[in-house]
Amino acid sequence: MFFSKKSLLGLLTIAFILVGCGGTSKEGVEFNKPALYWYKKIASSVTKNDLDAADGYYISLKSEHMRSPLMPTSLMMLAHAHMNEEEYLLANYYLDEYNKRFGQADSREYTDFMKLKASFLGIRDVYKDQKLILDSITKSKTYIVRYPGSVYAPLVNTMLIRLHMSMYLLNENIAALYDRTGHPKGAKIYRDKNKGSVVEMTDITPPKKGIVAKIFD
């Protein structure tokens, strides 16, 4: 899994409490606080690496102060925090929230790059994540067309090459499996998928830890 089940459970649990309390006081439940209070709670929890609590405080901030100028910073803080914890689906959730509410033209270049990065780093198993790889290839190409002069373009191009390499190796490995099991027609189908690829086998040095390496270290 790419994300913490505990984090999602925390979000759902706190949301239920907030809805259920209906503005009445219950022991241990905080509400009707200033936006700055919730923002400081989010920042403090992120600093302590307690992202379950940070997610809960964000729900409080959003439910009580939807239009607060502290919302954009809170969203980006949480996106980066979950990215650092390799919780890429949650990182993408906050980036999507940011884009929907605050994604102006001058900020989309960065947030779209961060979403690409989250998808790329979320690929753990090329056999199980084929759709994610193909979607990431499509989105990377779109990004390069949309932001041709972006400062992030070199990294996006690097990701794109790695993704193409992943698909090439995957198709070749499946073809080899068909060869070993006596199914030449199946092997041909997968080798045909590599025809016209932007990479060749001679371009690829099979890595020890997977072709989708951490290029952001």
N, C-alpha and C positions, 0 to 999 in steps of 0.2 A: 504494500500500500504506500501511497505517496504522502499521506497525511495522517495526522493523529486522530484516531477515533475518539480519544479523550477530549480533544479540542472541539470536535463537532458536537459531542455530547454536552460539553460545557455550554456551548452556544445555545443549544436547544433547551437545556434545563433552565438557564437564566432567563431566556425569552419566555418560557412558560411561567416562571415565577412572576416576572414583570407584568404579564398579561393577567395572570390569576389574581394578583393582589389588588387590582382595580383602584390603585391610589390609596388603599388603606395600609396602615402601619403593621408590619409583621416583624417579629424579632429577627435580627440578622440581615434584613433586607433594606438596602439604602435606595432612596429615590428622592426626586425633587431637589437635586443638587445643581449648583451652577455648572455651566459647561467647563469652566476652568478646573473645577474639582474632578470631573470625570477624565479630563485630558491629563491631569497630573497623575491620576490613578493608572491610566493606560501607560504613560511614560515610565512610571515607577515599576509597573509589572513587567514591561518589556526589559527594563534594565536588570531586573531580577530573573529574567528568562522564564517568567510565569505567564505563558501566553494564554493559558486557559482563562486566567483572571483578566488579562488584557482584552481578550475577546468579549468577555462579559461586560467589562466597563465600556467598551465601544457600543454595545447594544444599548446601554443606559444613555450614553451620549447621543446616540442616534434617535432614540425614542423620545428623549426630553428636549433635545436641542438640534433638530434636524438641519436648521439653517445656520448653525454656528460657524463662524470663520475658522474654528479649530478643527472642523471635520476633515478638510483636505489633508492637513498635516497628520492627523490621527490615522487616516486611511493609509497614507504612504508609510508611516511608521510601522503599522501592523503588516503591511505587505512585505517590507524589508525584513521584519522580524521572522515572519513565517518562511520567507525565502532562506534565511540563514539557518533555520532549523530543518530545511529540506522538506517543508510542508507546502509543496508547490500548488496544490489545488486551493488551499486556503489563501496563499499569496495571490493567486489569480482571482480569487473571489474579491479580495480587497482592491485589486487593480481594476477589475470590472466595475466595482462600485465607484471608484474614483472617476473612471472614464464616463460613466453614465451621468454623474452629477457635476463633475468639475473638469471634464476633458476638453479643454480648449485646444485650438490648433497648435499653439506653441508648446503645449505639454504632451500632446499625443505622441510625438516622436519618441519621447522618453518612456512613457507608460506602455506603448506598443512594443518597444524593445524589451522592457521588463517582462511583459507577458510572453514574448518569444523565449527569453532566457528561462523563465519558469517552466515552460513546456519542454524545452530542450533538456534541462537538468532533471526533469521528471521522468525521462526515459530510463528505465532500469533494466528492462529485458526486451531485446529487439524482437524476440519471438512473440511476446505478449503485447507489445506496444506498437505493433505495425501501424495501426490507424493513427496513433499519436505522431509517429514518425512522418507519415504521409501528410497529415494535417500541418505539421511543423514545416515541412518542405514548402507546402503551398503558401503558408503565412509568411515564411522568410522571403520567398520570391515577391510576394505582394509588398512587403516592407521595403525591399530594395527599389522597387518601382515607385512606391509612394514617397520615399525619402532618399532619393539618389545621392544627395550630398551629406547625409547624416554622419555625425561623428561615430555613430555605432555601426555604420555599414561594414567596416572591416570585420567586426565580431560576428555580425549576422552572416556575412559571406563564409566565415570560418565554420559557423554552425551548419550552414547549408551544405558545405563540402562534407562535413562529418556525417550529416544525415544521409547524403547520397552514398557515402561509403558504407554506412550501416545497411541500407537497403541492398546494395550490391552484394555485400558479404552474406546477408540473409538469403537472397535468392540463390547464390552460389552454393551455400550450405544445404539448402533444401534440394537443389538439383543433384548434389552429390549423394544425398540420402536416397533419392529416387534411383540413382545409378546403382548404389550398393544393394538395393532391394529388387533390382531387375525391372524397373519401370522407366524405360528410356523416353517414353512419350511425356511423362510427368517432368523428367529432367529437362527436356527440351522447352517445355512451357516456361519454366523458371529461368532458364538461361536466355530465352528470348526476351524476358522482361529486362534483362541487363543490356540488351542491344540499344545503342543510342544513349547510354548513360553518360553523364558528364565526367565520370571516372572510369578507370579500367583497373583490372586486378593488379597490374604492375604499379599502379599509383598507391596501392594500399599495403601497409605493413600491419598485419594483424596484431593488435595491442594485447597486452597481458590482462588488462582489466576492462576490456570492452571499448568499442570504437567511439562511443559517446563519452569521451573523457571530460574531466573538469578543466575547461579551458579558461575559467575565470579566476583561477588561483593566483 
